[in-house]
Amino acid sequence: MKKIASTSDPLWYKDAIIYELHVRAFADSNNDGIGDLPGLMSRLEYLKDLGITCIWLLPFFPSPLRDDGYDISNYTDVHPAYGTLGDFKAFLDAAHLRGLQVMIELVVNHTSDQHPWFKAARQAPPGSAERNMYVWSDSEEKYKDARIIFTDTEKSNWTWDDTAKAYYWHRFFSHQPDLNYDSPLVMEEMLKAMRFWLDMGVDALRLDAIPYLCERDGTSCENLPETHAAVKTLRSAIDAGYANRLILAEANQWPADVRPYFGDGDECQMAFHFPLMPRIYMALRQEDRLPITDIMAQTPPIPDNCQWALFLRNHDELTLEMVTNDERDYMYFAYSADPRMRINVGIRRRLAPLVDNNRRRIELLNSLLLSFPGTPILYYGDEIGMGDNIYLGDRNGVRTPMQWTSDRNAGFSKCDPARLYLPVVMDPIYGYQVVNVEAQLSDQSSLLHWTRNMIALRKLFQVFGRGTLTFLNPSNRKILAYLRELNQGDGFRETVLCVANLSRFAQPVTLDLADYAGCEPVEMLGYVRFPTVTRDPYVLTLAPYSFIWLELQVASAVEEMPVD
């Protein structure tokens, strides 16, 4: 009998609002300066009130923490700094009690060099099962067509190991050796780790860095058929033993290369749409919808049981791998004037600083995130407009403690400030004395309240998570206009018109809505009725950086509006 998770809807992820957080950054219960699972558990009511439906936890496993936990040394335990397995189970149960799903990481591509598997592999003789859990070579010439991903720190994908007297392969940091998926033992161990968490009741797994699982000479060592076969094996094991679970592919690739990770609906149910994200920022800066409509035109259809995952920002840099060289140069110029804002092939900034803390632009970007086809992912702190610290190393500038109050350490911890795992943001614009949850909860016009209202509105309309997308093409390219439609059955059709002004100036727009003549547009936030659609062009005027969502209702379905 299949083990059902916390929801009875097999397509729950289509309507989800995912909130990404790091346990160590959210709330510290024992005042050691590091967030932990009991601390996170104490903040679940905040997350429920925000309206999110799924919590995505960044790695919380035992690790040397040289790459923020993505260098795992044990797949089936909790890092002592964050609590115990019992704490995780208590958190999981408490989340499920509130109707929240939980997604965790399954870092399938590599381990830490401190993992017992790698320690054994270094000591084991060449050709042995233990040695073959990783990828070894006598020469650095093998797989030379594979690109280097962390260009700032790594000069080669091979590192010499004195103990093994051989080179080992790594697509990321040299302390993260890649697992060898040509070894049956690797798949066996990964399935064990996966089942461990699914048996506990975890609802979803994010598969980290899956394009790189397998290597073959003469190829880029990305997106190989053998990699897809490995993903299918993981998925079939889930389908055989569990119900209503999800796997989300992290594949920073062009849409056409990501499409195969959905398979025929038998690989990953979800995958990130990486190339869309930088183009949203490009469209905003250029005041032109073309970057968005162009990448969406390149996005192939996906199986009915699959879904794109959308985000504006996350725990990494704003990646510019999936753009042209000219586009990358433009993004660097537009969004990272200070070279310290850049890392690898991207920009390490949070959402609010990227748009100069402009409230209208923050709201506009979030309106796109919440109304585009796919499942939106919010990064912790972005709902209050948290800032970053570009003077911290690596990508730590966007991983600072959550800002709860204006008290010491932003209400994150009661420890001595010097003990914090990272300093709280203290600058005059984004500092915790100014930007914090407590202050915004008491201000009805705050970004936090606005975000709550928008999430609540989105959840009322299944069309956003499950409907089709049709772009309109008004002559004014500063306007992005699109229709979302969903047949609900019984002849009922949900139709929403979304219009966004990408310009810093007010803009007029004329839309061809002849196919919807007779419909009554109702503005969805205030439930305000707009003039009836006719066969003539429909005229709107939008304020700078503003957006409008209109539900196109059949005239008879529109309720009589009360008269003031």
C-alpha positions as CSV (number, residue, x, y, z in Angstrom):
1,M,0.0,0.0,0.0
2,K,1.3,3.4,-1.0
3,K,2.2,5.9,1.8
4,I,0.1,9.1,1.4
5,A,1.7,12.3,2.5
6,S,-0.2,15.2,4.1
7,T,-2.5,16.1,1.3
8,S,-5.0,14.0,-0.7
9,D,-4.7,16.0,-3.9
10,P,-2.0,14.5,-6.2
11,L,-1.7,17.8,-8.0
12,W,-1.3,19.9,-4.8
13,Y,1.9,21.5,-6.1
14,K,0.0,23.3,-8.9
15,D,-1.8,25.5,-6.5
16,A,1.0,25.8,-3.9
17,I,2.8,28.9,-2.7
18,I,6.3,27.8,-1.7
19,Y,8.4,29.7,0.9
20,E,12.1,29.0,0.8
21,L,14.1,29.4,4.0
22,H,17.3,28.2,5.7
23,V,16.8,26.7,9.2
24,R,19.8,28.5,10.5
25,A,18.5,31.9,9.3
26,F,15.0,31.9,10.5
27,A,14.7,31.7,14.3
28,D,17.1,30.7,17.1
29,S,15.5,29.0,20.1
30,N,18.5,28.2,22.2
31,N,20.4,31.5,21.8
32,D,23.6,30.0,20.3
33,G,23.4,32.5,17.4
34,I,22.2,29.8,14.9
35,G,18.6,29.2,13.8
36,D,17.2,25.8,14.6
37,L,14.2,23.5,14.1
38,P,12.4,24.4,17.4
39,G,12.9,28.1,16.4
40,L,11.3,27.5,13.0
41,M,8.5,25.6,14.6
42,S,7.7,28.6,16.8
43,R,7.2,30.7,13.7
44,L,4.8,28.4,11.8
45,E,1.8,30.5,12.7
46,Y,3.5,33.5,10.9
47,L,4.0,31.4,7.8
48,K,0.4,30.1,7.9
49,D,-0.9,33.7,8.3
50,L,1.3,34.8,5.4
51,G,-0.7,32.3,3.2
52,I,2.1,30.1,2.0
53,T,1.3,26.4,1.6
54,C,4.7,24.7,1.4
55,I,7.9,25.3,3.2
56,W,11.1,24.5,1.3
57,L,14.1,23.9,3.7
58,L,17.6,24.4,2.4
59,P,20.0,21.6,3.5
60,F,20.0,20.9,7.3
61,F,22.0,17.7,7.2
62,P,25.3,17.0,8.9
63,S,28.0,18.9,6.9
64,P,31.3,20.7,7.3
65,L,29.2,23.8,6.0
66,R,31.8,24.9,3.5
67,D,29.0,25.4,1.0
68,D,26.1,26.3,3.3
69,G,25.1,22.6,3.8
70,Y,25.2,21.5,0.1
71,D,28.4,19.6,1.1
72,I,26.6,16.8,2.9
73,S,28.4,14.3,5.1
74,N,25.3,12.3,6.2
75,Y,22.1,12.1,4.2
76,T,19.9,10.7,7.0
77,D,20.4,12.9,10.0
78,V,20.2,16.5,11.2
79,H,23.1,18.9,11.7
80,P,23.5,19.2,15.5
81,A,23.4,23.0,15.3
82,Y,19.8,22.8,14.0
83,G,18.5,20.1,16.4
84,T,17.8,16.4,16.2
85,L,15.8,14.0,14.0
86,G,13.1,14.2,16.8
87,D,13.0,18.0,16.3
88,F,12.6,17.6,12.6
89,K,9.7,15.1,13.0
90,A,8.0,17.4,15.5
91,F,8.4,20.3,13.0
92,L,7.0,18.2,10.2
93,D,4.0,17.1,12.2
94,A,3.4,20.7,13.3
95,A,3.5,21.9,9.7
96,H,1.2,19.2,8.5
97,L,-1.2,20.1,11.4
98,R,-1.5,23.6,9.9
99,G,-2.0,22.3,6.4
100,L,1.5,23.1,5.2
101,Q,3.6,20.8,3.1
102,V,7.3,20.4,3.5
103,M,10.0,20.1,0.8
104,I,13.6,19.2,1.6
105,E,16.8,18.9,-0.5
106,L,18.1,15.7,-2.0
107,V,21.6,16.7,-3.1
108,V,22.0,13.9,-5.6
109,N,25.1,15.0,-7.6
110,H,27.8,15.3,-5.0
111,T,28.8,14.8,-1.3
112,S,31.3,16.5,1.0
113,D,34.8,15.2,0.8
114,Q,34.2,14.5,4.5
115,H,31.4,12.0,3.8
116,P,32.3,8.4,4.9
117,W,31.7,7.2,1.3
118,F,34.5,9.5,0.0
119,K,36.8,8.7,2.8
120,A,36.4,5.0,2.1
121,A,36.7,5.6,-1.7
122,R,40.1,7.3,-1.3
123,Q,41.5,4.3,0.7
124,A,39.9,1.6,-1.5
125,P,41.8,0.0,-4.4
126,P,41.0,1.1,-7.9
127,G,38.1,-0.8,-9.5
128,S,36.5,-1.7,-6.1
129,A,32.9,-0.9,-5.4
130,E,33.9,1.6,-2.7
131,R,36.2,3.5,-5.0
132,N,33.7,3.5,-7.8
133,M,31.1,5.4,-5.9
134,Y,33.0,8.5,-7.2
135,V,34.5,9.5,-10.5
136,W,38.2,9.0,-10.8
137,S,40.9,9.5,-13.6
138,D,44.6,9.3,-14.0
139,S,44.4,12.4,-16.2
140,E,42.8,15.8,-16.3
141,E,42.1,15.4,-20.0
142,K,39.0,13.3,-19.5
143,Y,35.6,15.1,-20.0
144,K,37.4,18.2,-21.2
145,D,34.3,19.5,-23.0
146,A,32.5,20.1,-19.7
147,R,32.3,23.7,-18.6
148,I,33.5,25.0,-15.2
149,I,30.5,26.3,-13.2
150,F,32.2,28.1,-10.3
151,T,34.5,30.2,-12.4
152,D,35.5,32.4,-9.5
153,T,37.1,29.6,-7.5
154,E,37.7,26.5,-9.6
155,K,40.2,26.3,-12.5
156,S,39.4,22.6,-13.3
157,N,36.7,20.0,-12.8
158,W,39.4,17.6,-11.6
159,T,41.3,17.7,-8.3
160,W,44.3,15.5,-7.4
161,D,44.0,13.3,-4.3
162,D,47.3,12.2,-2.8
163,T,45.7,9.3,-0.9
164,A,44.0,7.8,-3.9
165,K,46.8,8.8,-6.3
166,A,44.2,9.8,-8.8
167,Y,42.1,12.8,-9.9
168,Y,38.5,13.0,-8.7
169,W,35.7,14.8,-10.6
170,H,33.6,17.7,-9.2
171,R,31.3,20.0,-11.1
172,F,31.2,22.4,-8.2
173,F,33.7,23.1,-5.4
174,S,36.7,20.9,-5.1
175,H,35.6,19.8,-1.7
176,Q,32.4,18.4,-3.3
177,P,33.3,15.2,-5.2
178,D,30.7,14.0,-7.7
179,L,29.0,10.7,-7.1
180,N,29.3,8.1,-9.9
181,Y,25.8,7.1,-11.2
182,D,27.4,4.3,-13.3
183,S,27.8,2.5,-9.9
184,P,24.7,0.6,-8.8
185,L,25.8,1.2,-5.2
186,V,25.3,5.0,-5.6
187,M,21.7,4.6,-6.8
188,E,21.0,2.1,-4.0
189,E,22.3,4.5,-1.3
190,M,20.4,7.5,-2.8
191,L,17.2,5.5,-2.9
192,K,17.7,4.6,0.8
193,A,18.2,8.3,1.7
194,M,15.1,9.3,-0.3
195,R,12.9,6.6,1.3
196,F,14.2,7.6,4.8
197,W,12.7,11.1,4.5
198,L,9.6,10.1,2.5
199,D,8.8,7.4,5.2
200,M,8.9,10.2,7.8
201,G,6.3,12.1,5.9
202,V,8.2,14.7,3.8
203,D,6.0,15.9,0.9
204,A,8.5,17.0,-1.7
205,L,12.2,16.7,-2.7
206,R,14.2,19.2,-4.6
207,L,16.8,17.4,-6.6
208,D,19.9,19.6,-6.6
209,A,22.1,19.9,-9.7
210,I,20.6,17.0,-11.6
211,P,21.9,17.9,-15.1
212,Y,25.3,16.7,-14.1
213,L,24.7,13.2,-12.7
214,C,26.4,11.3,-15.5
215,E,29.6,11.9,-17.5
216,R,30.6,10.8,-21.0
217,D,33.7,11.7,-23.0
218,G,33.0,13.9,-26.0
219,T,30.0,15.5,-24.4
220,S,29.3,18.6,-22.2
221,C,28.5,16.0,-19.4
222,E,25.1,17.7,-19.0
223,N,21.6,16.4,-19.7
224,L,22.8,13.0,-20.9
225,P,20.4,10.1,-21.6
226,E,22.0,8.2,-18.7
227,T,21.1,11.1,-16.4
228,H,17.5,11.0,-17.4
229,A,17.5,7.2,-16.8
230,A,18.7,7.8,-13.3
231,V,16.0,10.4,-12.6
232,K,13.4,8.0,-14.0
233,T,14.6,5.3,-11.5
234,L,14.2,7.7,-8.6
235,R,10.7,8.7,-9.8
236,S,9.5,5.1,-10.3
237,A,10.6,4.2,-6.8
238,I,8.6,7.1,-5.4
239,D,5.5,6.2,-7.5
240,A,5.8,2.6,-6.4
241,G,5.8,3.3,-2.7
242,Y,4.3,6.7,-2.1
243,A,1.4,8.9,-3.2
244,N,1.0,12.6,-3.7
245,R,4.8,13.3,-3.4
246,L,6.7,15.7,-5.5
247,I,10.2,16.0,-7.0
248,L,11.4,19.4,-8.2
249,A,14.3,19.5,-10.7
250,E,17.0,22.1,-10.2
251,A,18.3,22.4,-13.8
252,N,19.8,25.7,-14.7
253,Q,19.3,25.2,-18.4
254,W,17.4,26.6,-21.4
255,P,13.7,25.7,-21.5
256,A,14.2,23.2,-24.3
257,D,16.9,21.4,-22.3
258,V,14.8,21.4,-19.1
259,R,11.7,20.0,-20.9
260,P,13.1,16.4,-20.9
261,Y,13.3,16.4,-17.1
262,F,9.5,16.2,-17.1
263,G,9.8,13.2,-19.3
264,D,6.3,12.0,-20.3
265,G,5.1,13.0,-16.8
266,D,7.3,10.2,-15.4
267,E,10.5,12.2,-14.3
268,C,10.1,15.4,-12.3
269,Q,6.7,16.9,-11.6
270,M,8.3,20.3,-11.4
271,A,11.4,22.2,-12.7
272,F,12.6,25.7,-12.2
273,H,12.3,28.2,-15.0
274,F,15.7,29.7,-14.6
275,P,15.9,31.8,-17.9
276,L,12.7,33.6,-17.2
277,M,14.0,35.3,-14.0
278,P,16.8,37.5,-15.4
279,R,14.6,38.4,-18.4
280,I,11.9,39.8,-16.0
281,Y,14.6,42.2,-14.6
282,M,15.7,43.0,-18.2
283,A,12.2,43.8,-19.3
284,L,11.7,46.1,-16.3
285,R,15.0,48.0,-16.9
286,Q,14.5,48.3,-20.6
287,E,10.8,49.1,-20.2
288,D,10.0,46.6,-22.9
289,R,8.1,43.3,-22.7
290,L,10.1,41.6,-25.4
291,P,12.6,39.7,-23.1
292,I,9.7,38.1,-21.3
293,T,7.5,37.3,-24.3
294,D,10.6,36.0,-26.2
295,I,11.7,33.5,-23.5
296,M,8.1,32.3,-23.0
297,A,7.8,31.7,-26.7
298,Q,10.9,29.5,-26.4
299,T,9.2,27.5,-23.5
300,P,7.8,24.2,-24.8
301,P,4.5,22.7,-23.6
302,I,4.9,20.3,-20.6
303,P,2.8,17.3,-19.6
304,D,-0.5,17.9,-17.8
305,N,0.8,16.6,-14.5
306,C,3.8,18.9,-14.5
307,Q,4.5,22.5,-13.5
308,W,7.1,25.2,-13.8
309,A,8.6,26.6,-10.5
310,L,9.0,30.4,-10.6
311,F,11.0,32.7,-8.5
312,L,12.4,36.3,-8.4
313,R,15.2,35.6,-6.0
314,N,16.6,32.7,-3.9
315,H,19.6,31.7,-1.8
316,D,22.0,31.9,-4.7
317,E,23.2,34.6,-7.0
318,L,20.8,36.0,-9.7
319,T,22.2,33.6,-12.2
320,L,23.1,34.9,-15.7
321,E,24.2,31.6,-17.2
322,M,21.1,31.3,-19.4
323,V,21.4,34.6,-21.2
324,T,23.5,35.8,-24.2
325,N,26.8,37.6,-23.6
326,D,25.2,41.0,-24.5
327,E,22.3,40.3,-22.1
328,R,24.8,39.4,-19.4
329,D,26.8,42.6,-19.9
330,Y,23.5,44.6,-19.8
331,M,22.4,43.0,-16.6
332,Y,25.8,43.6,-14.9
333,F,25.6,47.3,-16.0
334,A,21.9,47.7,-14.9
335,Y,21.9,45.8,-11.6
336,S,25.4,45.5,-10.2
337,A,27.3,48.8,-10.4
338,D,29.6,47.7,-7.6
339,P,31.8,44.7,-8.7
340,R,31.3,43.3,-5.1
341,M,27.7,42.6,-6.1
342,R,28.9,40.0,-8.6
343,I,29.9,36.4,-8.1
344,N,30.5,33.5,-10.5
345,V,28.2,34.3,-13.5
346,G,25.6,36.3,-11.6
347,I,24.6,39.0,-9.2
348,R,24.4,38.3,-5.4
349,R,21.6,40.7,-4.4
350,R,18.1,40.4,-2.8
351,L,15.0,41.5,-4.5
352,A,14.5,44.9,-2.8
353,P,18.1,46.2,-3.4
354,L,18.0,45.0,-7.0
355,V,15.1,47.4,-7.7
356,D,16.5,50.3,-5.5
357,N,13.9,49.5,-2.8
358,N,11.2,50.9,-5.1
359,R,7.9,49.7,-3.6
360,R,6.0,49.9,-6.9
361,R,8.7,47.8,-8.7
362,I,8.7,45.2,-5.9
363,E,4.9,44.9,-6.2
364,L,5.0,44.8,-10.0
365,L,7.6,42.0,-10.0
366,N,5.6,40.0,-7.4
367,S,2.4,40.5,-9.5
368,L,4.2,38.7,-12.4
369,L,5.5,36.0,-10.1
370,L,2.0,35.3,-8.8
371,S,0.1,35.5,-12.1
372,F,2.5,33.7,-14.5
373,P,1.9,30.0,-15.3
374,G,3.7,28.0,-12.6
375,T,4.1,27.7,-8.9
376,P,5.6,30.8,-7.2
377,I,8.5,30.6,-4.7
378,L,9.1,33.4,-2.2
379,Y,12.5,33.7,-0.5
380,Y,12.4,34.3,3.2
381,G,12.5,38.0,4.1
382,D,11.4,39.3,0.7
383,E,7.9,39.6,1.9
384,I,9.1,42.5,4.1
385,G,11.7,43.9,1.7
386,M,14.8,42.7,3.5
387,G,18.2,44.0,2.2
388,D,21.5,42.3,1.8
389,N,25.2,42.7,2.8
390,I,27.5,42.7,-0.2
391,Y,30.6,42.8,2.1
392,L,30.0,39.2,3.3
393,G,31.8,36.4,1.4
394,D,30.4,34.0,-1.2
395,R,26.6,34.3,-1.3
396,N,26.2,35.0,2.4
397,G,25.0,38.5,1.7
398,V,21.6,37.2,0.9
399,R,21.5,34.6,3.7
400,T,21.5,36.9,6.8
401,P,19.1,36.4,9.8
402,M,15.4,37.0,9.4
403,Q,14.4,40.4,10.8
404,W,11.5,39.9,13.2
405,T,11.6,43.0,15.5
406,S,13.7,46.1,16.1
407,D,15.1,44.5,19.3
408,R,18.7,43.1,19.6
409,N,19.7,40.8,16.8
410,A,16.4,41.7,15.0
411,G,14.5,39.4,17.3
412,F,16.2,36.4,15.7
413,S,18.3,35.4,18.7
414,K,19.0,36.6,22.3
415,C,22.7,35.7,22.0
416,D,25.6,38.1,22.1
417,P,25.6,39.8,18.7
418,A,29.2,38.6,18.1
419,R,27.9,35.0,18.2
420,L,25.5,35.3,15.3
421,Y,26.3,32.9,12.4
422,L,26.2,36.0,10.2
423,P,25.6,39.7,11.3
424,V,22.1,41.1,10.9
425,V,21.6,43.8,8.3
426,M,22.2,47.1,10.0
427,D,22.4,49.8,7.3
428,P,20.0,52.8,7.5
429,I,17.7,51.7,4.6
430,Y,17.3,48.0,5.1
431,G,18.5,47.6,8.8
432,Y,16.4,45.6,11.2
433,Q,15.4,48.7,13.1
434,V,13.5,49.9,10.0
435,V,12.6,46.7,8.2
436,N,11.1,44.0,10.4
437,V,8.0,41.8,10.7
438,E,6.7,43.4,13.9
439,A,6.6,46.9,12.5
440,Q,5.0,45.8,9.2
441,L,2.3,43.8,11.0
442,S,1.1,47.0,12.7
443,D,1.1,48.9,9.4
444,Q,-1.8,48.1,7.2
445,S,0.0,49.7,4.2
446,S,3.2,47.6,4.6
447,L,4.7,45.3,2.0
448,L,4.0,42.4,4.3
449,H,0.2,43.1,4.4
450,W,0.2,43.7,0.6
451,T,2.0,40.4,0.1
452,R,-0.5,38.6,2.3
453,N,-3.4,40.0,0.4
454,M,-1.9,39.1,-3.0
455,I,-1.2,35.5,-1.9
456,A,-4.8,35.2,-0.5
457,L,-6.2,36.6,-3.8
458,R,-4.1,34.2,-5.9
459,K,-5.3,31.2,-3.9
460,L,-8.9,32.1,-4.7
461,F,-8.4,31.5,-8.4
462,Q,-7.1,28.1,-9.7
463,V,-6.5,29.6,-13.1
464,F,-3.2,31.0,-11.9
465,G,-1.7,27.6,-11.1
466,R,-3.5,25.5,-13.7
467,G,-4.7,27.8,-16.5
468,T,-3.4,28.5,-20.0
469,L,-1.4,31.6,-21.0
470,T,-2.0,33.8,-24.0
471,F,-0.1,37.0,-24.6
472,L,-1.8,40.0,-26.1
473,N,0.3,42.2,-28.4
474,P,-0.6,45.8,-27.9
475,S,1.4,48.4,-29.9
476,N,2.8,49.9,-26.7
477,R,5.7,47.5,-25.9
478,K,6.0,49.0,-22.4
479,I,2.9,47.1,-21.5
480,L,2.8,43.4,-20.8
481,A,-0.7,42.0,-21.2
482,Y,-1.8,38.4,-21.0
483,L,-4.8,36.2,-20.5
484,R,-5.0,33.3,-18.1
485,E,-7.9,30.8,-18.7
486,L,-9.1,27.6,-17.2
487,N,-12.1,25.4,-18.0
488,Q,-13.5,24.4,-14.6
489,G,-16.1,22.0,-16.1
490,D,-19.8,22.3,-16.2
491,G,-19.4,25.1,-18.8
492,F,-17.7,27.4,-16.2
493,R,-14.6,29.1,-17.4
494,E,-12.2,31.2,-15.3
495,T,-10.7,34.1,-17.3
496,V,-8.3,36.6,-15.9
497,L,-6.7,39.5,-17.8
498,C,-3.4,40.7,-16.4
499,V,-1.9,44.0,-17.5
500,A,1.5,45.4,-16.3
501,N,3.2,48.7,-17.0
502,L,7.0,48.1,-17.1
503,S,7.7,51.8,-17.5
504,R,8.5,54.5,-14.9
505,F,5.9,56.7,-16.6
506,A,2.1,56.3,-16.9
507,Q,1.2,54.4,-20.1
508,P,-1.9,54.0,-22.2
509,V,-2.8,50.7,-23.8
510,T,-5.4,49.5,-26.3
511,L,-6.2,45.8,-26.1
512,D,-8.0,43.6,-28.6
513,L,-10.6,41.8,-26.5
514,A,-13.2,41.2,-29.2
515,D,-13.4,37.5,-28.4
516,Y,-14.7,38.5,-24.9
517,A,-17.3,41.0,-26.1
518,G,-20.1,41.2,-23.5
519,C,-17.9,40.3,-20.6
520,E,-17.7,42.4,-17.5
521,P,-14.1,43.0,-16.3
522,V,-13.9,43.1,-12.5
523,E,-10.8,44.4,-10.8
524,M,-9.8,41.6,-8.5
525,L,-8.2,43.3,-5.5
526,G,-11.1,45.8,-4.9
527,Y,-13.8,44.0,-6.7
528,V,-14.4,47.1,-8.9
529,R,-16.5,46.7,-12.1
530,F,-14.9,48.2,-15.2
531,P,-16.7,49.1,-18.5
532,T,-18.1,46.1,-20.4
533,V,-15.9,44.7,-23.2
534,T,-17.2,45.3,-26.7
535,R,-15.8,44.5,-30.1
536,D,-14.0,47.8,-30.1
537,P,-10.5,48.1,-28.8
538,Y,-10.4,48.2,-25.0
539,V,-8.6,51.2,-23.6
540,L,-6.7,51.3,-20.2
541,T,-4.3,53.7,-18.6
542,L,-1.8,52.4,-16.1
543,A,0.2,54.4,-13.6
544,P,4.0,54.0,-13.5
545,Y,5.1,50.4,-12.5
546,S,1.5,49.4,-11.9
547,F,-0.5,46.3,-12.7
548,I,-4.1,45.3,-12.8
549,W,-5.8,41.9,-12.7
550,L,-9.3,41.8,-14.2
551,E,-11.6,38.8,-14.0
552,L,-13.6,38.7,-17.2
553,Q,-17.0,37.6,-16.0
554,V,-20.0,36.7,-18.1
555,A,-22.4,39.6,-17.7
556,S,-25.0,37.6,-15.9
557,A,-22.4,36.3,-13.4
558,V,-21.6,39.8,-12.2
559,E,-23.2,40.6,-8.9
560,E,-25.0,43.9,-8.4
561,M,-22.5,46.3,-6.9
562,P,-23.6,48.2,-3.8
563,V,-24.1,51.9,-4.2
564,D,-22.0,54.1,-1.9
